[in-house]
């Protein structure tokens, strides 16, 4: 999906048909979030809750015509799951990982965002595409012993991984021309590309590359296991938000350089 010339993803199957929910019996819907995961949830310059998760929660409440009963409360990330389990809130919108353990404890909406892996290259040293067949013997910087290293070796077996201890060191290497590219988290790399550190040296090449096995299932909203009705209501609202183009607007707000 494109908006204003910028690529934005759509992880929602528009063929899904979810019945409009009835929330008339609910007194309130409390979203729990954290403040340490920008641009998804953080405190802005005025100390107010902000971020993609926060604005998405507000959009969901508006779509469900439930703004009057919606609240958004911030807690330390490590306290969120216990707070949800004991009933201090009805939902967690804070990047809670979707794992076998968390699925046993909570019910999740369909993912509304997935983390892409991307290649970054110097603008004056582009790599031939398609990358799957154009990386034979090419040195690619990657953080050693990371999910992205494992993904690089699996997806691009002809490439020559060069391991670094930190992402910053890998990026310095590509800037200096010591490696042809860096492979890593597209979200973090998107912000680096627009930073002073990058100095407009580089750009994305190929991709995005997605993998449940290496990068997880993405971001979703968690509710208590017995509250599948609320998860279904959120899914209904998420579908409407994607269909209207509002999701693209939110992504463009928080990602000046698209990770996709």
C-alpha positions, 0 to 999 in steps of 0.5 A: 500500500502506498500513501504520499509516495511512501510504502506502508504495509497491510497485514490485514486480510480484507477478505475477513468478515467480522460481525460488528460487536455489541459492547453495550454491556461494558462499563469500561475498556482499559488499555495498558501500555508502557513508555519505553518502546518508541515509536510504539509507546513513549512519553512526548515532550509534554510528558503525554502518552504517545506512539503508534500503540497509543494512537491505535488504541484511541482509533479502535475506541473511536471505531467501536464508538466506545471512546467514553468508556476507554482509558489508556494507562501506562505501567512499567513493561515488566508489570503489564502481564500481571496487571492484565491477569489480575484485572487491572486492565482489559487489554495490553497494547505495548508490544507483548511478544506472541509466544507459546507461553503468552498464548497460553496466558492471553488471547491476542488479536490478529497482528497489526504490525510485523517487524521486517528485516532489511538490507542497508547499502551505500547509495553509491554501491548498490547491490544487483537485484533480485538479492536472493540471486545477487549476493554470491560471496558478497560481504554482509554485516550483521550482529553476531549470534542474532536472529538476523544473522540466522535469518541471513544465513538461511535466506541468503546462503550464498552471501558472506556474513561478517559478524559485528558485536553491535549494530552501530559497528556494522553500520560504521563498516558499511559507511566506510565501505568495509562491507557491502551491506548491513542486514538487520531490523528494518524499524531500527534501520529506518530511523538510522537512515534519517539520522545525522549519523547516517548523513544520507549515506545509505538506503534500503535495498531489497525486501522487506523480508518477514519471518515468523520463525526468526522475527516473531509474529509481530504486534497484536493486542492482548486480552484475558484468555476468557475475553475472546469477545473483546479481542474479536471487537478489536479485530473488527475495529482494526479491519475498519481502520486498515480499510479506511486508510487510517492505519497507513496514516498512523504508520506515516506519522511515526515512520518518516522513512518507511521500514517497508 
